[in-house]
Amino acid sequence: MSYFHYIDNGEGPTKLFIGGVHGDEGKDVLPLIKRLSNEDFSSGQIYIYNFDKTPYVSTIHREFYESEQGKKILDLIDYYKPDFYTELHSYNIKHFEKLTSLDRLDKDGIPPLIDCGQYVLCSSVSPLIRRNHFTKENICQTLEFPSFRGEDLKLSDDELFEKYDYDYDASVHEYMSFLRLITLSKNRDDFEKRVLKDYKKQADLALKYVKIIYGLDFPRY
């Protein structure tokens, strides 16, 4: 484990944040995690983990939760029983279209990730754990930050902008804006009000996808 941070903000919700869920994503999200200060969090008990590199297995596959890393994450969830659970991921920007495509429903049986702007993506967590390890009242979110692989690593900032219309600072701002909706929210009602104010389009899409996967009586987050 490359990073752990605990914040005791008194009585309030328990919040668990996990970066470096799989692969080498931890190196991309740790600088973002470190942008958070104690003032960015509501009252409550805050636990933040960011893991070192592990073998990459997708969280939409049962094999992940049978792996050492997957079991470790499930143990943390079951131990803390968080009211807010957030996975902090990164993804290859080349896969943006694939990850946001409705084809994921047909191919993998899961909804696409939702575009929050500036290549930042959001969704709930894997359906494999949403029902079995959380209640309907819990807030479960996945946040994805764009990263680069292969030949893209050789490109300058100007070349990346020309190729993808990508701006690192703008993506960081978007990612942190959504993340702070989670960190600052006091409960589900508070979170929903914040999301509907700043991300109504994304919230409506989340509700649509939840109905497809879980039915009419399940919350969108």
ABEGO torsion letter per residue (X at the ends): XABBBBBBAEBEBBBBBBBGABEAAAAAAAAAAAABBAAABBBEBBBBBBBBBBBBBBAABAAAAABAAAAAAAAAAAAAGBABBBBBBBBBAAAAAAAABAAAAAAAGBBBBBBAEGGBBBBBBBAAAAAAABBAABBBBBBBBBBBBEAAAABBAAAAAAAAGBBAAAAAAAAAAAAAAAAABABAAAAAAAAAAABAAAAAAAAAAAAAAAEAABBAX
